[in-house]
Amino acid sequence: MPEINHPGERRLAIIEVHNNILIAMMEKGFERKIRTIRGLPQGAVFITSNFDNLTQTAHFVFYHPSFPIVAEGNVIPQIRWEIDNA
């Protein structure tokens, strides 16, 4: 993880995106068609991602000073996000 936080602090959150949404974005395009109406705070830094084959969900982990500190080994909290098919 990049050294972007204070020693001992892991201020992280996860955004989950189901496979169906990602496929729809690739098939139909998403420029000007999908707008995030609630999501990451400005200045959030992308840390890592992975894909869970069991749930068919992508997980994107971000750092931001406003996120709660997550102790090593604890579950990283999710960010609830919403999109508008504009």
PDB file of N, CA, C and O in Angstrom:
ATOM      1  N   MET A   1       0.850  -1.181   0.000  1.00  0.00           N
ATOM      2  CA  MET A   1       0.000   0.000   0.000  1.00  0.00           C
ATOM      3  C   MET A   1       0.891   1.238   0.000  1.00  0.00           C
ATOM      4  O   MET A   1       1.873   1.271   0.742  1.00  0.00           O
ATOM      5  N   PRO A   2       0.590   2.249  -0.798  1.00  0.00           N
ATOM      6  CA  PRO A   2       1.405   3.462  -0.818  1.00  0.00           C
ATOM      7  C   PRO A   2       1.445   4.127   0.551  1.00  0.00           C
ATOM      8  O   PRO A   2       0.499   4.015   1.332  1.00  0.00           O
ATOM      9  N   GLU A   3       2.532   4.811   0.837  1.00  0.00           N
ATOM     10  CA  GLU A   3       2.679   5.514   2.110  1.00  0.00           C
ATOM     11  C   GLU A   3       1.946   6.851   2.041  1.00  0.00           C
ATOM     12  O   GLU A   3       2.573   7.899   1.887  1.00  0.00           O
ATOM     13  N   ILE A   4       0.624   6.815   2.154  1.00  0.00           N
ATOM     14  CA  ILE A   4      -0.180   8.032   2.043  1.00  0.00           C
ATOM     15  C   ILE A   4      -0.913   8.332   3.330  1.00  0.00           C
ATOM     16  O   ILE A   4      -1.692   9.282   3.395  1.00  0.00           O
ATOM     17  N   ASN A   5      -0.672   7.532   4.356  1.00  0.00           N
ATOM     18  CA  ASN A   5      -1.358   7.740   5.617  1.00  0.00           C
ATOM     19  C   ASN A   5      -0.337   7.799   6.736  1.00  0.00           C
ATOM     20  O   ASN A   5       0.851   7.560   6.520  1.00  0.00           O
ATOM     21  N   HIS A   6      -0.804   8.116   7.929  1.00  0.00           N
ATOM     22  CA  HIS A   6       0.065   8.184   9.089  1.00  0.00           C
ATOM     23  C   HIS A   6       0.441   6.772   9.517  1.00  0.00           C
ATOM     24  O   HIS A   6      -0.324   5.835   9.294  1.00  0.00           O
ATOM     25  N   PRO A   7       1.610   6.610  10.130  1.00  0.00           N
ATOM     26  CA  PRO A   7       2.013   5.272  10.587  1.00  0.00           C
ATOM     27  C   PRO A   7       0.928   4.647  11.465  1.00  0.00           C
ATOM     28  O   PRO A   7       0.432   5.279  12.397  1.00  0.00           O
ATOM     29  N   GLY A   8       0.573   3.420  11.164  1.00  0.00           N
ATOM     30  CA  GLY A   8      -0.422   2.713  11.963  1.00  0.00           C
ATOM     31  C   GLY A   8      -1.860   2.962  11.555  1.00  0.00           C
ATOM     32  O   GLY A   8      -2.767   2.293  12.050  1.00  0.00           O
ATOM     33  N   GLU A   9      -2.084   3.916  10.658  1.00  0.00           N
ATOM     34  CA  GLU A   9      -3.457   4.203  10.234  1.00  0.00           C
ATOM     35  C   GLU A   9      -3.738   3.560   8.887  1.00  0.00           C
ATOM     36  O   GLU A   9      -2.943   3.664   7.952  1.00  0.00           O
ATOM     37  N   ARG A  10      -4.873   2.899   8.806  1.00  0.00           N
ATOM     38  CA  ARG A  10      -5.336   2.335   7.530  1.00  0.00           C
ATOM     39  C   ARG A  10      -6.751   2.842   7.331  1.00  0.00           C
ATOM     40  O   ARG A  10      -7.709   2.180   7.729  1.00  0.00           O
ATOM     41  N   ARG A  11      -6.890   3.981   6.734  1.00  0.00           N
ATOM     42  CA  ARG A  11      -8.210   4.584   6.497  1.00  0.00           C
ATOM     43  C   ARG A  11      -8.684   4.148   5.122  1.00  0.00           C
ATOM     44  O   ARG A  11      -8.408   4.799   4.114  1.00  0.00           O
ATOM     45  N   LEU A  12      -9.401   3.032   5.101  1.00  0.00           N
ATOM     46  CA  LEU A  12      -9.766   2.381   3.846  1.00  0.00           C
ATOM     47  C   LEU A  12     -11.264   2.162   3.737  1.00  0.00           C
ATOM     48  O   LEU A  12     -11.975   2.111   4.741  1.00  0.00           O
ATOM     49  N   ALA A  13     -11.727   2.035   2.514  1.00  0.00           N
ATOM     50  CA  ALA A  13     -13.114   1.659   2.228  1.00  0.00           C
ATOM     51  C   ALA A  13     -13.131   0.935   0.884  1.00  0.00           C
ATOM     52  O   ALA A  13     -12.249   1.118   0.046  1.00  0.00           O
ATOM     53  N   ILE A  14     -14.160   0.107   0.705  1.00  0.00           N
ATOM     54  CA  ILE A  14     -14.320  -0.693  -0.517  1.00  0.00           C
ATOM     55  C   ILE A  14     -15.575  -0.259  -1.256  1.00  0.00           C
ATOM     56  O   ILE A  14     -16.615   0.010  -0.655  1.00  0.00           O
ATOM     57  N   ILE A  15     -15.451  -0.198  -2.573  1.00  0.00           N
ATOM     58  CA  ILE A  15     -16.635  -0.081  -3.432  1.00  0.00           C
ATOM     59  C   ILE A  15     -16.757  -1.406  -4.173  1.00  0.00           C
ATOM     60  O   ILE A  15     -15.796  -1.879  -4.779  1.00  0.00           O
ATOM     61  N   GLU A  16     -17.943  -1.997  -4.120  1.00  0.00           N
ATOM     62  CA  GLU A  16     -18.212  -3.240  -4.844  1.00  0.00           C
ATOM     63  C   GLU A  16     -19.024  -2.927  -6.090  1.00  0.00           C
ATOM     64  O   GLU A  16     -19.955  -2.122  -6.056  1.00  0.00           O
ATOM     65  N   VAL A  17     -18.657  -3.580  -7.194  1.00  0.00           N
ATOM     66  CA  VAL A  17     -19.390  -3.413  -8.453  1.00  0.00           C
ATOM     67  C   VAL A  17     -19.658  -4.804  -9.005  1.00  0.00           C
ATOM     68  O   VAL A  17     -18.730  -5.563  -9.284  1.00  0.00           O
ATOM     69  N   HIS A  18     -20.934  -5.127  -9.160  1.00  0.00           N
ATOM     70  CA  HIS A  18     -21.287  -6.453  -9.666  1.00  0.00           C
ATOM     71  C   HIS A  18     -20.906  -6.571 -11.134  1.00  0.00           C
ATOM     72  O   HIS A  18     -20.942  -5.598 -11.888  1.00  0.00           O
ATOM     73  N   ASN A  19     -20.544  -7.773 -11.512  1.00  0.00           N
ATOM     74  CA  ASN A  19     -20.142  -8.122 -12.869  1.00  0.00           C
ATOM     75  C   ASN A  19     -21.161  -7.636 -13.913  1.00  0.00           C
ATOM     76  O   ASN A  19     -20.765  -7.157 -14.975  1.00  0.00           O
ATOM     77  N   ASN A  20     -22.447  -7.752 -13.630  1.00  0.00           N
ATOM     78  CA  ASN A  20     -23.481  -7.340 -14.591  1.00  0.00           C
ATOM     79  C   ASN A  20     -23.376  -5.855 -14.940  1.00  0.00           C
ATOM     80  O   ASN A  20     -23.595  -5.469 -16.089  1.00  0.00           O
ATOM     81  N   ILE A  21     -23.046  -5.031 -13.960  1.00  0.00           N
ATOM     82  CA  ILE A  21     -22.908  -3.596 -14.225  1.00  0.00           C
ATOM     83  C   ILE A  21     -21.699  -3.345 -15.115  1.00  0.00           C
ATOM     84  O   ILE A  21     -21.769  -2.562 -16.063  1.00  0.00           O
ATOM     85  N   LEU A  22     -20.586  -4.016 -14.807  1.00  0.00           N
ATOM     86  CA  LEU A  22     -19.389  -3.837 -15.620  1.00  0.00           C
ATOM     87  C   LEU A  22     -19.609  -4.299 -17.057  1.00  0.00           C
ATOM     88  O   LEU A  22     -19.155  -3.643 -17.995  1.00  0.00           O
ATOM     89  N   ILE A  23     -20.296  -5.414 -17.234  1.00  0.00           N
ATOM     90  CA  ILE A  23     -20.576  -5.918 -18.585  1.00  0.00           C
ATOM     91  C   ILE A  23     -21.490  -4.954 -19.339  1.00  0.00           C
ATOM     92  O   ILE A  23     -21.255  -4.670 -20.514  1.00  0.00           O
ATOM     93  N   ALA A  24     -22.525  -4.453 -18.677  1.00  0.00           N
ATOM     94  CA  ALA A  24     -23.429  -3.494 -19.321  1.00  0.00           C
ATOM     95  C   ALA A  24     -22.673  -2.242 -19.750  1.00  0.00           C
ATOM     96  O   ALA A  24     -22.937  -1.697 -20.822  1.00  0.00           O
ATOM     97  N   MET A  25     -21.739  -1.786 -18.928  1.00  0.00           N
ATOM     98  CA  MET A  25     -20.957  -0.605 -19.273  1.00  0.00           C
ATOM     99  C   MET A  25     -20.104  -0.864 -20.515  1.00  0.00           C
ATOM    100  O   MET A  25     -19.949   0.017 -21.360  1.00  0.00           O
ATOM    101  N   MET A  26     -19.556  -2.070 -20.621  1.00  0.00           N
ATOM    102  CA  MET A  26     -18.719  -2.395 -21.781  1.00  0.00           C
ATOM    103  C   MET A  26     -19.555  -2.601 -23.041  1.00  0.00           C
ATOM    104  O   MET A  26     -19.144  -2.196 -24.128  1.00  0.00           O
ATOM    105  N   GLU A  27     -20.727  -3.228 -22.904  1.00  0.00           N
ATOM    106  CA  GLU A  27     -21.570  -3.510 -24.066  1.00  0.00           C
ATOM    107  C   GLU A  27     -22.247  -2.261 -24.600  1.00  0.00           C
ATOM    108  O   GLU A  27     -22.293  -2.048 -25.812  1.00  0.00           O
ATOM    109  N   LYS A  28     -22.766  -1.441 -23.713  1.00  0.00           N
ATOM    110  CA  LYS A  28     -23.580  -0.298 -24.122  1.00  0.00           C
ATOM    111  C   LYS A  28     -22.811   1.010 -24.108  1.00  0.00           C
ATOM    112  O   LYS A  28     -23.294   2.023 -24.613  1.00  0.00           O
ATOM    113  N   GLY A  29     -21.626   0.993 -23.538  1.00  0.00           N
ATOM    114  CA  GLY A  29     -20.881   2.233 -23.363  1.00  0.00           C
ATOM    115  C   GLY A  29     -21.391   2.951 -22.134  1.00  0.00           C
ATOM    116  O   GLY A  29     -22.500   2.690 -21.666  1.00  0.00           O
ATOM    117  N   PHE A  30     -20.593   3.842 -21.620  1.00  0.00           N
ATOM    118  CA  PHE A  30     -21.036   4.518 -20.406  1.00  0.00           C
ATOM    119  C   PHE A  30     -20.754   6.008 -20.416  1.00  0.00           C
ATOM    120  O   PHE A  30     -21.090   6.697 -19.453  1.00  0.00           O
ATOM    121  N   GLU A  31     -20.149   6.525 -21.472  1.00  0.00           N
ATOM    122  CA  GLU A  31     -19.916   7.951 -21.520  1.00  0.00           C
ATOM    123  C   GLU A  31     -21.252   8.679 -21.618  1.00  0.00           C
ATOM    124  O   GLU A  31     -22.036   8.439 -22.537  1.00  0.00           O
ATOM    125  N   ARG A  32     -21.493   9.539 -20.698  1.00  0.00           N
ATOM    126  CA  ARG A  32     -22.721  10.339 -20.606  1.00  0.00           C
ATOM    127  C   ARG A  32     -23.977   9.509 -20.373  1.00  0.00           C
ATOM    128  O   ARG A  32     -25.081  10.049 -20.442  1.00  0.00           O
ATOM    129  N   LYS A  33     -23.843   8.227 -20.103  1.00  0.00           N
ATOM    130  CA  LYS A  33     -25.021   7.404 -19.864  1.00  0.00           C
ATOM    131  C   LYS A  33     -25.124   6.969 -18.413  1.00  0.00           C
ATOM    132  O   LYS A  33     -26.216   6.671 -17.929  1.00  0.00           O
ATOM    133  N   ILE A  34     -24.005   6.932 -17.720  1.00  0.00           N
ATOM    134  CA  ILE A  34     -24.018   6.572 -16.308  1.00  0.00           C
ATOM    135  C   ILE A  34     -23.309   7.677 -15.543  1.00  0.00           C
ATOM    136  O   ILE A  34     -22.166   8.021 -15.845  1.00  0.00           O
ATOM    137  N   ARG A  35     -23.985   8.222 -14.566  1.00  0.00           N
ATOM    138  CA  ARG A  35     -23.440   9.303 -13.758  1.00  0.00           C
ATOM    139  C   ARG A  35     -23.504   8.874 -12.303  1.00  0.00           C
ATOM    140  O   ARG A  35     -24.551   8.436 -11.826  1.00  0.00           O
ATOM    141  N   THR A  36     -22.393   8.997 -11.598  1.00  0.00           N
ATOM    142  CA  THR A  36     -22.392   8.678 -10.182  1.00  0.00           C
ATOM    143  C   THR A  36     -23.060   9.820  -9.431  1.00  0.00           C
ATOM    144  O   THR A  36     -22.661  10.976  -9.568  1.00  0.00           O
ATOM    145  N   ILE A  37     -24.076   9.495  -8.637  1.00  0.00           N
ATOM    146  CA  ILE A  37     -24.746  10.533  -7.860  1.00  0.00           C
ATOM    147  C   ILE A  37     -24.316  10.499  -6.399  1.00  0.00           C
ATOM    148  O   ILE A  37     -24.549  11.448  -5.651  1.00  0.00           O
ATOM    149  N   ARG A  38     -23.691   9.406  -6.004  1.00  0.00           N
ATOM    150  CA  ARG A  38     -23.081   9.344  -4.682  1.00  0.00           C
ATOM    151  C   ARG A  38     -21.979   8.308  -4.762  1.00  0.00           C
ATOM    152  O   ARG A  38     -22.196   7.205  -5.264  1.00  0.00           O
ATOM    153  N   GLY A  39     -20.814   8.648  -4.276  1.00  0.00           N
ATOM    154  CA  GLY A  39     -19.700   7.715  -4.353  1.00  0.00           C
ATOM    155  C   GLY A  39     -18.546   8.134  -3.484  1.00  0.00           C
ATOM    156  O   GLY A  39     -18.727   8.427  -2.302  1.00  0.00           O
ATOM    157  N   LEU A  40     -17.368   8.165  -4.051  1.00  0.00           N
ATOM    158  CA  LEU A  40     -16.147   8.461  -3.313  1.00  0.00           C
ATOM    159  C   LEU A  40     -16.038   9.936  -2.962  1.00  0.00           C
ATOM    160  O   LEU A  40     -16.499  10.790  -3.720  1.00  0.00           O
ATOM    161  N   PRO A  41     -15.427  10.245  -1.810  1.00  0.00           N
ATOM    162  CA  PRO A  41     -15.140  11.651  -1.518  1.00  0.00           C
ATOM    163  C   PRO A  41     -14.034  12.144  -2.445  1.00  0.00           C
ATOM    164  O   PRO A  41     -13.198  11.359  -2.893  1.00  0.00           O
ATOM    165  N   GLN A  42     -14.031  13.422  -2.726  1.00  0.00           N
ATOM    166  CA  GLN A  42     -13.003  14.000  -3.591  1.00  0.00           C
ATOM    167  C   GLN A  42     -11.631  13.772  -2.961  1.00  0.00           C
ATOM    168  O   GLN A  42     -11.449  13.971  -1.760  1.00  0.00           O
ATOM    169  N   GLY A  43     -10.684  13.359  -3.769  1.00  0.00           N
ATOM    170  CA  GLY A  43      -9.332  13.127  -3.276  1.00  0.00           C
ATOM    171  C   GLY A  43      -9.068  11.710  -2.804  1.00  0.00           C
ATOM    172  O   GLY A  43      -7.965  11.415  -2.345  1.00  0.00           O
ATOM    173  N   ALA A  44     -10.057  10.819  -2.905  1.00  0.00           N
ATOM    174  CA  ALA A  44      -9.827   9.423  -2.528  1.00  0.00           C
ATOM    175  C   ALA A  44      -8.767   8.828  -3.442  1.00  0.00           C
ATOM    176  O   ALA A  44      -8.713   9.136  -4.633  1.00  0.00           O
ATOM    177  N   VAL A  45      -7.926   7.972  -2.871  1.00  0.00           N
ATOM    178  CA  VAL A  45      -6.809   7.388  -3.610  1.00  0.00           C
ATOM    179  C   VAL A  45      -7.056   5.892  -3.793  1.00  0.00           C
ATOM    180  O   VAL A  45      -7.292   5.169  -2.825  1.00  0.00           O
ATOM    181  N   PHE A  46      -6.999   5.434  -5.055  1.00  0.00           N
ATOM    182  CA  PHE A  46      -7.151   4.013  -5.355  1.00  0.00           C
ATOM    183  C   PHE A  46      -5.945   3.256  -4.820  1.00  0.00           C
ATOM    184  O   PHE A  46      -4.803   3.661  -5.040  1.00  0.00           O
ATOM    185  N   ILE A  47      -6.203   2.136  -4.104  1.00  0.00           N
ATOM    186  CA  ILE A  47      -5.129   1.329  -3.528  1.00  0.00           C
ATOM    187  C   ILE A  47      -4.961   0.014  -4.284  1.00  0.00           C
ATOM    188  O   ILE A  47      -3.861  -0.308  -4.735  1.00  0.00           O
ATOM    189  N   THR A  48      -6.050  -0.747  -4.424  1.00  0.00           N
ATOM    190  CA  THR A  48      -5.967  -2.055  -5.078  1.00  0.00           C
ATOM    191  C   THR A  48      -7.361  -2.509  -5.491  1.00  0.00           C
ATOM    192  O   THR A  48      -8.359  -1.877  -5.146  1.00  0.00           O
ATOM    193  N   SER A  49      -7.417  -3.611  -6.233  1.00  0.00           N
ATOM    194  CA  SER A  49      -8.700  -4.202  -6.608  1.00  0.00           C
ATOM    195  C   SER A  49      -8.548  -5.709  -6.699  1.00  0.00           C
ATOM    196  O   SER A  49      -7.442  -6.236  -6.811  1.00  0.00           O
ATOM    197  N   ASN A  50      -9.688  -6.391  -6.647  1.00  0.00           N
ATOM    198  CA  ASN A  50      -9.710  -7.834  -6.884  1.00  0.00           C
ATOM    199  C   ASN A  50     -11.097  -8.214  -7.374  1.00  0.00           C
ATOM    200  O   ASN A  50     -12.026  -7.406  -7.346  1.00  0.00           O
ATOM    201  N   PHE A  51     -11.222  -9.452  -7.821  1.00  0.00           N
ATOM    202  CA  PHE A  51     -12.508  -9.936  -8.314  1.00  0.00           C
ATOM    203  C   PHE A  51     -12.853 -11.220  -7.581  1.00  0.00           C
ATOM    204  O   PHE A  51     -12.044 -12.145  -7.514  1.00  0.00           O
ATOM    205  N   ASP A  52     -14.069 -11.271  -7.029  1.00  0.00           N
ATOM    206  CA  ASP A  52     -14.550 -12.445  -6.307  1.00  0.00           C
ATOM    207  C   ASP A  52     -15.373 -13.293  -7.281  1.00  0.00           C
ATOM    208  O   ASP A  52     -16.475 -12.902  -7.666  1.00  0.00           O
ATOM    209  N   ASN A  53     -14.843 -14.443  -7.677  1.00  0.00           N
ATOM    210  CA  ASN A  53     -15.545 -15.310  -8.624  1.00  0.00           C
ATOM    211  C   ASN A  53     -16.837 -15.870  -8.056  1.00  0.00           C
ATOM    212  O   ASN A  53     -17.789 -16.099  -8.802  1.00  0.00           O
ATOM    213  N   LEU A  54     -16.887 -16.094  -6.753  1.00  0.00           N
ATOM    214  CA  LEU A  54     -18.079 -16.661  -6.129  1.00  0.00           C
ATOM    215  C   LEU A  54     -19.277 -15.712  -6.242  1.00  0.00           C
ATOM    216  O   LEU A  54     -20.384 -16.138  -6.572  1.00  0.00           O
ATOM    217  N   THR A  55     -19.048 -14.422  -5.966  1.00  0.00           N
ATOM    218  CA  THR A  55     -20.148 -13.447  -6.013  1.00  0.00           C
ATOM    219  C   THR A  55     -20.195 -12.673  -7.319  1.00  0.00           C
ATOM    220  O   THR A  55     -21.120 -11.894  -7.546  1.00  0.00           O
ATOM    221  N   GLN A  56     -19.185 -12.886  -8.199  1.00  0.00           N
ATOM    222  CA  GLN A  56     -19.087 -12.171  -9.470  1.00  0.00           C
ATOM    223  C   GLN A  56     -19.069 -10.656  -9.240  1.00  0.00           C
ATOM    224  O   GLN A  56     -19.764  -9.899  -9.918  1.00  0.00           O
ATOM    225  N   THR A  57     -18.258 -10.238  -8.270  1.00  0.00           N
ATOM    226  CA  THR A  57     -18.193  -8.839  -7.872  1.00  0.00           C
ATOM    227  C   THR A  57     -16.753  -8.357  -7.853  1.00  0.00           C
ATOM    228  O   THR A  57     -15.863  -9.042  -7.348  1.00  0.00           O
ATOM    229  N   ALA A  58     -16.532  -7.168  -8.408  1.00  0.00           N
ATOM    230  CA  ALA A  58     -15.225  -6.512  -8.333  1.00  0.00           C
ATOM    231  C   ALA A  58     -15.187  -5.661  -7.065  1.00  0.00           C
ATOM    232  O   ALA A  58     -16.177  -5.027  -6.700  1.00  0.00           O
ATOM    233  N   HIS A  59     -14.040  -5.657  -6.405  1.00  0.00           N
ATOM    234  CA  HIS A  59     -13.841  -4.859  -5.192  1.00  0.00           C
ATOM    235  C   HIS A  59     -12.717  -3.862  -5.449  1.00  0.00           C
ATOM    236  O   HIS A  59     -11.615  -4.245  -5.845  1.00  0.00           O
ATOM    237  N   PHE A  60     -13.000  -2.593  -5.225  1.00  0.00           N
ATOM    238  CA  PHE A  60     -12.025  -1.532  -5.398  1.00  0.00           C
ATOM    239  C   PHE A  60     -11.769  -0.897  -4.037  1.00  0.00           C
ATOM    240  O   PHE A  60     -12.698  -0.394  -3.406  1.00  0.00           O
ATOM    241  N   VAL A  61     -10.525  -0.915  -3.581  1.00  0.00           N
ATOM    242  CA  VAL A  61     -10.166  -0.399  -2.265  1.00  0.00           C
ATOM    243  C   VAL A  61      -9.562   0.995  -2.425  1.00  0.00           C
ATOM    244  O   VAL A  61      -8.694   1.217  -3.269  1.00  0.00           O
ATOM    245  N   PHE A  62     -10.039   1.932  -1.595  1.00  0.00           N
ATOM    246  CA  PHE A  62      -9.585   3.312  -1.631  1.00  0.00           C
ATOM    247  C   PHE A  62      -9.161   3.780  -0.244  1.00  0.00           C
ATOM    248  O   PHE A  62      -9.617   3.263   0.776  1.00  0.00           O
ATOM    249  N   TYR A  63      -8.278   4.773  -0.237  1.00  0.00           N
ATOM    250  CA  TYR A  63      -7.855   5.457   0.983  1.00  0.00           C
ATOM    251  C   TYR A  63      -8.392   6.877   0.953  1.00  0.00           C
ATOM    252  O   TYR A  63      -8.417   7.513  -0.101  1.00  0.00           O
ATOM    253  N   HIS A  64      -8.818   7.375   2.097  1.00  0.00           N
ATOM    254  CA  HIS A  64      -9.169   8.791   2.256  1.00  0.00           C
ATOM    255  C   HIS A  64      -9.081   9.124   3.740  1.00  0.00           C
ATOM    256  O   HIS A  64      -9.460   8.295   4.568  1.00  0.00           O
ATOM    257  N   PRO A  65      -8.594  10.309   4.105  1.00  0.00           N
ATOM    258  CA  PRO A  65      -8.459  10.647   5.528  1.00  0.00           C
ATOM    259  C   PRO A  65      -9.782  10.648   6.289  1.00  0.00           C
ATOM    260  O   PRO A  65      -9.784  10.549   7.516  1.00  0.00           O
ATOM    261  N   SER A  66     -10.908  10.757   5.583  1.00  0.00           N
ATOM    262  CA  SER A  66     -12.209  10.771   6.266  1.00  0.00           C
ATOM    263  C   SER A  66     -12.719   9.365   6.586  1.00  0.00           C
ATOM    264  O   SER A  66     -13.657   9.214   7.369  1.00  0.00           O
ATOM    265  N   PHE A  67     -12.107   8.328   5.984  1.00  0.00           N
ATOM    266  CA  PHE A  67     -12.553   6.956   6.247  1.00  0.00           C
ATOM    267  C   PHE A  67     -12.117   6.531   7.642  1.00  0.00           C
ATOM    268  O   PHE A  67     -11.110   7.026   8.149  1.00  0.00           O
ATOM    269  N   PRO A  68     -12.858   5.621   8.271  1.00  0.00           N
ATOM    270  CA  PRO A  68     -12.459   5.134   9.593  1.00  0.00           C
ATOM    271  C   PRO A  68     -11.181   4.299   9.497  1.00  0.00           C
ATOM    272  O   PRO A  68     -10.886   3.702   8.462  1.00  0.00           O
ATOM    273  N   ILE A  69     -10.442   4.274  10.588  1.00  0.00           N
ATOM    274  CA  ILE A  69      -9.240   3.449  10.653  1.00  0.00           C
ATOM    275  C   ILE A  69      -9.659   1.988  10.716  1.00  0.00           C
ATOM    276  O   ILE A  69     -10.534   1.617  11.499  1.00  0.00           O
ATOM    277  N   VAL A  70      -9.028   1.157   9.883  1.00  0.00           N
ATOM    278  CA  VAL A  70      -9.323  -0.269   9.836  1.00  0.00           C
ATOM    279  C   VAL A  70      -8.090  -1.015  10.336  1.00  0.00           C
ATOM    280  O   VAL A  70      -7.033  -0.980   9.706  1.00  0.00           O
ATOM    281  N   ALA A  71      -8.234  -1.683  11.463  1.00  0.00           N
ATOM    282  CA  ALA A  71      -7.120  -2.448  12.010  1.00  0.00           C
ATOM    283  C   ALA A  71      -6.771  -3.613  11.094  1.00  0.00           C
ATOM    284  O   ALA A  71      -7.642  -4.175  10.430  1.00  0.00           O
ATOM    285  N   GLU A  72      -5.497  -3.970  11.064  1.00  0.00           N
ATOM    286  CA  GLU A  72      -5.022  -5.099  10.267  1.00  0.00           C
ATOM    287  C   GLU A  72      -5.841  -6.335  10.617  1.00  0.00           C
ATOM    288  O   GLU A  72      -5.988  -6.661  11.795  1.00  0.00           O
ATOM    289  N   GLY A  73      -6.372  -7.023   9.621  1.00  0.00           N
ATOM    290  CA  GLY A  73      -7.171  -8.230   9.841  1.00  0.00           C
ATOM    291  C   GLY A  73      -8.659  -7.974   9.965  1.00  0.00           C
ATOM    292  O   GLY A  73      -9.444  -8.921   9.910  1.00  0.00           O
ATOM    293  N   ASN A  74      -9.075  -6.724  10.131  1.00  0.00           N
ATOM    294  CA  ASN A  74     -10.501  -6.408  10.227  1.00  0.00           C
ATOM    295  C   ASN A  74     -11.098  -6.211   8.835  1.00  0.00           C
ATOM    296  O   ASN A  74     -10.378  -5.957   7.870  1.00  0.00           O
ATOM    297  N   VAL A  75     -12.410  -6.330   8.747  1.00  0.00           N
ATOM    298  CA  VAL A  75     -13.122  -6.156   7.479  1.00  0.00           C
ATOM    299  C   VAL A  75     -13.115  -4.682   7.105  1.00  0.00           C
ATOM    300  O   VAL A  75     -13.390  -3.819   7.938  1.00  0.00           O
ATOM    301  N   ILE A  76     -12.799  -4.399   5.850  1.00  0.00           N
ATOM    302  CA  ILE A  76     -12.808  -3.025   5.347  1.00  0.00           C
ATOM    303  C   ILE A  76     -14.257  -2.647   5.043  1.00  0.00           C
ATOM    304  O   ILE A  76     -14.949  -3.391   4.349  1.00  0.00           O
ATOM    305  N   PRO A  77     -14.734  -1.494   5.554  1.00  0.00           N
ATOM    306  CA  PRO A  77     -16.131  -1.117   5.326  1.00  0.00           C
ATOM    307  C   PRO A  77     -16.402  -0.762   3.865  1.00  0.00           C
ATOM    308  O   PRO A  77     -15.513  -0.334   3.129  1.00  0.00           O
ATOM    309  N   GLN A  78     -17.656  -0.955   3.476  1.00  0.00           N
ATOM    310  CA  GLN A  78     -18.089  -0.643   2.113  1.00  0.00           C
ATOM    311  C   GLN A  78     -18.574   0.790   2.016  1.00  0.00           C
ATOM    312  O   GLN A  78     -19.120   1.350   2.966  1.00  0.00           O
ATOM    313  N   ILE A  79     -18.360   1.369   0.842  1.00  0.00           N
ATOM    314  CA  ILE A  79     -18.967   2.653   0.509  1.00  0.00           C
ATOM    315  C   ILE A  79     -20.202   2.350  -0.310  1.00  0.00           C
ATOM    316  O   ILE A  79     -20.134   1.639  -1.313  1.00  0.00           O
ATOM    317  N   ARG A  80     -21.315   2.881   0.110  1.00  0.00           N
ATOM    318  CA  ARG A  80     -22.537   2.737  -0.676  1.00  0.00           C
ATOM    319  C   ARG A  80     -22.480   3.785  -1.777  1.00  0.00           C
ATOM    320  O   ARG A  80     -22.229   4.962  -1.520  1.00  0.00           O
ATOM    321  N   TRP A  81     -22.716   3.342  -3.005  1.00  0.00           N
ATOM    322  CA  TRP A  81     -22.666   4.272  -4.124  1.00  0.00           C
ATOM    323  C   TRP A  81     -23.901   4.082  -4.980  1.00  0.00           C
ATOM    324  O   TRP A  81     -24.526   3.022  -4.956  1.00  0.00           O
ATOM    325  N   GLU A  82     -24.248   5.098  -5.727  1.00  0.00           N
ATOM    326  CA  GLU A  82     -25.434   5.059  -6.574  1.00  0.00           C
ATOM    327  C   GLU A  82     -25.101   5.640  -7.936  1.00  0.00           C
ATOM    328  O   GLU A  82     -24.276   6.546  -8.054  1.00  0.00           O
ATOM    329  N   ILE A  83     -25.752   5.109  -8.962  1.00  0.00           N
ATOM    330  CA  ILE A  83     -25.575   5.642 -10.298  1.00  0.00           C
ATOM    331  C   ILE A  83     -26.936   6.017 -10.888  1.00  0.00           C
ATOM    332  O   ILE A  83     -27.980   5.510 -10.478  1.00  0.00           O
ATOM    333  N   ASP A  84     -26.885   6.896 -11.835  1.00  0.00           N
ATOM    334  CA  ASP A  84     -28.087   7.339 -12.545  1.00  0.00           C
ATOM    335  C   ASP A  84     -27.855   7.056 -14.019  1.00  0.00           C
ATOM    336  O   ASP A  84     -26.865   7.523 -14.583  1.00  0.00           O
ATOM    337  N   ASN A  85     -28.726   6.318 -14.646  1.00  0.00           N
ATOM    338  CA  ASN A  85     -28.594   6.016 -16.075  1.00  0.00           C
ATOM    339  C   ASN A  85     -29.066   7.202 -16.904  1.00  0.00           C
ATOM    340  O   ASN A  85     -30.090   7.139 -17.585  1.00  0.00           O
ATOM    341  N   ALA A  86     -28.306   8.274 -16.831  1.00  0.00           N
ATOM    342  CA  ALA A  86     -28.684   9.517 -17.519  1.00  0.00           C
ATOM    343  C   ALA A  86     -28.452   9.406 -19.015  1.00  0.00           C
ATOM    344  O   ALA A  86     -28.714  10.356 -19.753  1.00  0.00           O
TER     345      ALA A  86
END
